[in-house]
């Protein structure tokens, strides 16, 4: 991994084609929420498929917990959609078939010249694409467990959600005065938030 890609740094805001053929930036997918970003070898890898299957339950929790999940793989659009459908994933998949991310991050998996994948990583991002934690998944057990990801998300949410602890007297006083700027969805309505959903 490139030397400047470390916890506390800002992750590059890559723009890639998603599973539906639409160009998407990571910042657009993340918005103001935590984002778990999985950098995947692709459909050919049984370890990647198993990781995605494990993420299915967590994703259901992330949806109700206002967190995001995205996968970047080196597959073309057809293979990527087969991969996504095959594991039953409903989160965005982005194609790096041109190996832009792989080369820019210096994560070419040189031990597999046949598939030319990227070294798999799971990157947990705070809002603003701020790197919280990086897991190197070359070996399957280097990848985070679902419980590790839950703990990472909890730590990030405690930092970025001003209304994490609504028992604070100052929050209750602000709410009673009609100041809802410190309460989710932070200055917008729920309808506006739902309209932004994919």
N, C-alpha and C positions, 0 to 999 in steps of 0.2 A: 504494500500500500504506500502511496506517495507520502513523504515525510510530513507534509503539512496537514494531512487528514488525521486529526487527533481530537480527543474530547476537548470541547471548548472552542474549536474552530467552526467556521461556517462551511457546510457541505456545498459543493457546486450545484447550482440550480439547473440541472440538465433538462433539455427539452427533447423528448423522444415520442415515437408513435405508440399509442396505446392499442389495446386489443381490438378496439372498434375502428382503428385507422385514423384516429384523431391525434394531432400533435398536442402534447401536454407537458407543462413544466412541473417540476417537483413542488415548487412553491404554490402553484395552483391546486395541486392535489392536497397539499398539507393545510393550506390556509392558516388558521391560528391554533391548530391542534398539534399534539404530539404525532409523530409519524414513525412507524417501523418500516424501514426500507430493506428489502431482501434482495441482495445481488446474487443471482442464481446462475448455475451452469446452464440449465435448460431442461427440456423435456426428456432428454436421453438419460438423465442422471437419476437413479433410484433414490439416492439420498435427498436430492432436491424435492422429488415427489413426496417422500415421507415427511420432510419438513413442512411442505405446503399442507399436507393432510393434517398435521398437528396444529397448524395455524388456523384451521377452519373454526374450531370452537372459540379460540381466542378472538378471532375476527368478530364473531357474534357479540362478544363482550365489549370489544372496542367500539362497535357501532353505538351501543347504548352508553358508552363511557366517553364519547366525543373524542375518539382517537382515530388515526388513519393508518392504513397498511397499503403498501405498494410493492410490487416485485418488478425488478429489471432483469431480463434474461437475454442471452445472445441468440435466441431463436428468431426466425423470420415470423411474419404475421400468422401464417397458417399453422406452423408448429406451436407457436406461442398460444394460440387459441385452443389447439388440441390439448396442450399442457394444462391450461386454465380450466377447461371443461372437464378434462380427465380427473382432476383432483376435486372438482366441485367448488372452485374458488369464485368469489363474487367481488373481489377487490380489483383495482386496476393493475394490469400487467403492462409493462412497457418493453418494447423491443430495442435491443442494442445490437441488431444484426450487423451493423457496420463497425462494431467494436469501439465506438467512440468513448464510452465510459470505461471499458476495459483498458484501453490504452492510456486515457487521461489519468486514471487512478493508479496506473502501473500494476494491474492485477491480472496480467496474462497468466493463465495456468499453463506454464511451459511444459509440464509433465504430460500433457494431453494435446499433442499437435494435431491429432485426427479431428477433434471437435473444436479446438481453439476456443475454449470457454474462458470465462473470468474465474478467478479464485473466489469461491462463494464467501460472502460476508453478510452479516445482519447488522444494520446500523440503526441505532435508536436516536431519533432526532427530536429535540425540543422545538417549539415554535420558532420560526425564522431560520429553519434548517441548521440549527445549532447542534453540533454533535454532542450527544450525551454519553453514548457507549458504542464500542465497535467489537463485534464478535467475528473471529476468523473461522470459517466453516469448512476449511479444506478437509479436515477430519470431521465426521458427523458429530462427535461429541464436543467439538469446539463450538458448535452452534448453541444458541441459548435455548434453555427449556422454556416452556410456556410460563412456568412460575417465575423464572428470572425476568421474562419480559413484562409480566404483571407488576413485579416489584419496580422495574425501571419506569414503567408508565406511572405508577403511584408516586414515585419520587418526583417525576417531571410535573405531574398535575399539581402536586402540593406547592411547587414553585411557581407555576404559571397561572393558576386559577385563584384570583383574589377571593373568591367565595368558597374556597375549599372547606374552611371551617366557618359555617354560617352562625355558629353560636357566639361569635365575637360581638360584643355590645355595639361597637361602632358600625358594623355591617347591618345589624338589626335597626339601628337608629337611621342609617342612610336609607334603608328600604322603606321604613315607615314615613320618611319625608318625601318619598317618591323618587329618590336617586337610585336608579337601577343600573347605573353604569358599571358597578363592580359585580354584577350578577349575570350569569350566562343567559343570553348570548352577547352580553357586553356591548350595548348600544344599538343592537339590531333587534328585530322581532323574530320569533320562532318561524313565522311564515317566510321571512327573508332567508333564514338559515336553511329551511327545507328547500327553497327554490334553488339554492346553490348546490344541493346534493346531486350526486351523479345518478 
